[in-house]
């Protein structure tokens, strides 16, 4: 297959939807020679912050001259973003060749009476096979959804991360924080160092219980790791991190939001966990890697008239973090809020938290079959603010918001990941300075 044909084939697999379980991915990997068994893995799960931690860890390891494979999802502008080595996306030909190799194996599975693997399962198999053949030193693998029966849970990690646990994807993971925590704790295995920034007592109890049962250590931000913020501006943040073994002074990340300092502490915990597992990483690489971390669409600021802030705050905890950042960095600005969320999110709570900070709200439709009654957001917004606009087309919604904003405004774009991705492309295409890193 050529790349475009391969991409269409892969996208067509979305018709198999969410279908959790490890049988299909294990069968597929068996056919491929079990590439996952040849990788040294950092496995990253949690509700929020997975991608940021993955980006930081990958950047640190790259700064230490390691060959680092990174698998994350979803993507912003190109499917190839999901599979990278030292920040470089998989080439079109390599992606097409892998799918050409895998496709007859999928047909073989169906012919033998098994269910067809899902898009994400095939994507996971591609990444694991690619990283093995490229002989990466380490692979940073982000959980797709949940943990226990997510297709990435075929790996045996050196370090497992659970960034935090909040109410999200309740249709799939459970209706209580304890149920969700147990699903996410499913990535904890024997012979693994575990790192978390979780703070909820009921979550910590489950993580500690799981670690005790597996006989593995739990490194906690807030206990074994602490951080102190030195300064914060739109150019980034400076901070210190102290662990049981080391102290790191005046670290810098170019990302904004206090939560990113917590994520950096998790990343440092991962590095110390790798050291416990016999992987040497230089201290200087930690400082250099954090300083060079790039992770778009997470409190990403674009200078301009008006300035634009883009944040994929796809759940209530994300909305709280966004609201805190608006109050910290933009308290002198009036806000024009562009938002579109999926039907399975806590839309009422999200709008209650964000709408009161805005002068105008523009509600748009996420490009997803899970958009549901997306106009409900407008009804929720009207409970808190008088001026609410509805524009189903994402590009038109962004342009409308920019036109509504004056010199003293900030356009804030948030909501579901795919909606934010499309909006980000519109911002870039309309002359806003910024790095389209993909």
Long-range contacts (C-beta under 8 A, 24 or more apart in sequence): 1-96, 1-99, 1-100, 1-103, 2-96, 3-92, 3-93, 3-95, 3-96, 5-96, 6-95, 6-96, 6-99, 6-100, 7-79, 7-95, 9-99, 9-103, 10-79, 10-99, 10-119, 10-122, 10-123, 11-79, 11-119, 13-116, 13-117, 13-118, 13-119, 13-122, 14-119, 16-115, 16-116, 16-117, 16-118, 16-119, 17-118, 18-118, 18-145, 18-172, 19-115, 19-118, 20-145, 20-146, 20-149, 20-150, 20-172, 21-149, 22-149, 22-151, 22-153, 22-154, 23-114, 24-109, 24-114, 24-115, 24-116, 24-117, 24-118, 24-121, 24-151, 25-117, 25-121, 25-124, 25-125, 25-151, 25-154, 26-154, 27-109, 27-114, 28-102, 28-105, 28-106, 28-109, 28-117, 28-121, 28-122, 28-125, 29-125, 29-128, 29-154, 31-105, 31-108, 31-109, 32-102, 32-105, 32-125, 32-129, 35-128, 35-129, 35-131, 35-132, 35-133, 36-128, 36-132, 36-154, 36-155, 36-156, 37-156, 38-132, 39-69, 39-128, 39-131, 39-132, 39-136, 39-138, 39-139, 39-155, 40-137, 40-138, 40-139, 40-158, 40-279, 41-138, 41-139, 41-140, 41-141, 41-155, 41-156, 41-157, 41-158, 42-138, 42-139, 42-140, 42-141, 42-157, 42-158, 42-159, 42-160, 42-161, 42-270, 42-274, 43-141, 43-143, 43-152, 43-153, 43-155, 43-157, 43-159, 43-160, 43-161, 43-187, 44-140, 44-141, 44-142, 44-143, 44-160, 44-161, 44-163, 45-142, 45-143, 45-146, 45-147, 45-150, 45-160, 45-161, 45-162, 45-163, 45-184, 45-187, 46-143, 46-161, 46-162, 46-163, 46-164, 46-165, 46-184, 46-196, 46-197, 46-198, 47-163, 47-164, 47-165, 47-166, 47-168, 47-180, 47-184, 47-315, 47-317, 48-163, 48-164, 48-166, 48-168, 48-259, 48-315, 48-317, 48-318, 48-321, 49-163, 49-164, 49-197, 49-259, 49-262, 49-263, 49-266, 50-142, 50-143, 50-161, 50-163, 51-142, 51-295, 51-298, 52-255, 52-260, 52-263, 52-295, 52-298, 53-161, 53-163, 53-263, 53-266, 53-267, 53-270, 54-140, 54-142, 55-293, 55-294, 55-295, 56-253, 56-263, 56-264, 56-266, 56-267, 56-289, 56-290, 56-293, 56-295, 57-140, 57-267, 57-270, 57-271, 58-84, 58-86, 58-87, 58-140, 59-87, 59-289, 59-290, 59-292, 59-293, 59-294, 60-267, 60-271, 60-281, 60-285, 60-286, 60-288, 60-289, 60-290, 61-137, 61-138, 61-140, 61-281, 61-285, 61-289, 62-86, 62-87, 62-289, 63-284, 63-285, 63-286, 63-288, 63-289, 63-292, 64-281, 64-282, 64-285, 64-289, 66-137, 66-138, 66-281, 67-134, 67-135, 67-136, 67-137, 67-138, 68-136, 68-137, 68-138, 68-139, 68-140, 69-127, 69-130, 69-131, 69-134, 69-136, 69-138, 69-139, 69-140, 70-139, 70-140, 70-142, 71-124, 71-127, 71-128, 71-131, 71-139, 71-140, 71-141, 71-142, 71-152, 72-142, 73-120, 73-123, 73-142, 73-144, 74-417, 74-418, 74-421, 75-421, 75-438, 76-296, 76-297, 76-421, 76-424, 76-438, 77-421, 77-424, 77-425, 77-436, 77-438, 78-438, 80-438, 81-438, 82-123, 82-127, 83-123, 83-126, 83-127, 83-130, 85-131, 85-134, 85-136, 89-438, 90-130, 94-130, 95-126, 98-126, 98-129, 98-130, 99-126, 102-126, 102-129, 118-151, 120-144, 120-151, 121-151, 124-151, 124-152, 124-154, 128-154, 128-155, 138-274, 138-279, 143-184, 143-187, 145-169, 145-172, 145-173, 146-172, 146-173, 146-183, 146-184, 146-186, 147-183, 147-184, 147-185, 147-186, 147-187, 148-182, 148-183, 148-184, 148-185, 148-186, 148-187, 149-183, 149-186, 150-186, 150-187, 152-187, 153-186, 153-187, 156-189, 156-191, 156-192, 157-187, 157-189, 157-192, 158-192, 158-193, 158-273, 158-274, 158-277, 158-279, 159-192, 159-193, 159-194, 159-195, 159-270, 159-273, 159-274, 159-277, 160-187, 160-188, 160-189, 160-192, 160-193, 160-194, 160-195, 161-194, 161-195, 161-196, 161-266, 161-269, 161-270, 162-187, 162-188, 162-194, 162-195, 162-196, 162-198, 162-207, 163-196, 163-197, 163-198, 163-263, 163-266, 164-196, 164-197, 164-198, 164-199, 164-203, 164-317, 165-198, 165-200, 165-203, 166-315, 166-316, 166-317, 167-315, 167-316, 167-317, 167-346, 168-314, 168-315, 168-317, 168-345, 169-344, 170-344, 171-344, 177-202, 177-203, 178-202, 178-203, 178-206, 181-206, 181-207, 182-206, 182-210, 185-210, 188-214, 188-216, 189-214, 189-216, 190-214, 190-215, 190-216, 191-216, 192-216, 193-217, 193-219, 193-273, 193-274, 193-276, 193-277, 194-218, 194-219, 194-273, 195-219, 195-220, 195-221, 195-266, 195-269, 195-270, 195-273, 196-220, 196-221, 196-266, 197-221, 197-222, 197-262, 197-263, 197-265, 197-266, 217-276, 219-269, 219-272, 219-273, 221-262, 221-265, 221-266, 221-269, 224-269, 225-265, 225-266, 225-268, 225-269, 226-265, 227-261, 227-262, 227-264, 227-265, 229-258, 229-261, 232-256, 232-258, 232-328, 232-329, 233-329, 234-301, 234-329, 237-261, 239-264, 241-265, 241-268, 243-268, 243-269, 243-272, 245-272, 246-272, 246-283, 248-283, 248-286, 248-287, 251-286, 251-287, 251-290, 251-291, 252-287, 252-290, 252-291, 253-290, 253-291, 253-293, 254-291, 254-293, 254-294, 255-293, 255-295, 255-298, 255-299, 256-299, 256-301, 256-325, 256-329, 257-298, 257-299, 257-321, 257-324, 257-325, 258-324, 258-325, 258-328, 259-321, 260-298, 260-299, 264-290, 294-435, 294-437, 296-424, 296-437, 297-417, 297-420, 297-421, 297-424, 299-325, 300-424, 300-434, 302-427, 302-432, 302-433, 302-434, 303-432, 303-433, 304-431, 304-432, 304-433, 305-407, 306-336, 306-402, 306-405, 306-406, 306-407, 306-409, 306-410, 306-411, 307-333, 307-410, 307-411, 308-402, 308-410, 308-411, 308-412, 308-413, 308-427, 308-432, 309-410, 309-411, 309-412, 309-413, 310-413, 310-414, 310-420, 310-423, 310-424, 310-427, 311-412, 311-413, 311-414, 311-420, 312-414, 312-415, 312-416, 312-417, 312-420, 312-421, 313-350, 313-414, 313-415, 314-341, 314-342, 314-345, 314-415, 314-416, 314-417, 315-345, 315-346, 315-350, 316-345, 316-346, 316-349, 316-350, 316-353, 319-349, 319-350, 319-353, 319-354, 319-414, 320-353, 322-354, 322-412, 322-414, 323-353, 323-354, 323-357, 326-357, 326-410, 326-412, 327-357, 330-410, 332-408, 333-408, 333-409, 333-410, 334-359, 334-405, 334-406, 334-408, 334-409, 334-410, 335-359, 335-360, 335-409, 335-410, 335-412, 336-360, 336-361, 336-362, 336-401, 336-404, 336-405, 336-409, 336-410, 336-411, 336-412, 337-361, 337-362, 337-401, 337-412, 337-414, 338-362, 338-364, 338-397, 338-398, 338-401, 338-411, 338-412, 338-413, 338-414, 338-415, 338-423, 339-363, 339-364, 339-377, 339-413, 339-414, 339-415, 340-364, 340-365, 340-366, 340-371, 340-374, 340-377, 340-394, 340-397, 340-415, 340-416, 340-419, 341-366, 341-374, 341-377, 341-415, 341-416, 341-419, 342-366, 342-368, 342-370, 342-371, 342-372, 342-416, 343-370, 343-371, 343-372, 343-373, 343-374, 344-370, 344-372, 345-416, 347-376, 347-377, 347-380, 348-380, 351-377, 351-380, 351-381, 351-383, 351-384, 352-380, 352-383, 352-384, 354-414, 355-380, 355-381, 355-383, 355-384, 355-385, 356-384, 356-385, 358-385, 358-412, 359-385, 359-387, 359-409, 360-385, 360-387, 360-388, 360-389, 360-401, 360-404, 361-385, 361-387, 361-388, 361-389, 362-388, 362-389, 362-390, 362-391, 362-397, 362-400, 362-401, 362-404, 363-388, 363-389, 363-390, 363-391, 363-397, 364-390, 364-391, 364-392, 364-393, 364-394, 364-397, 364-415, 364-419, 365-392, 365-393, 365-394, 365-419, 366-415, 366-416, 366-418, 366-419, 367-394, 367-418, 367-419, 367-422, 368-416, 368-418, 368-419, 394-419, 394-422, 394-423, 394-426, 395-422, 395-423, 395-426, 397-423, 398-423, 398-426, 398-427, 398-430, 399-426, 399-430, 402-430
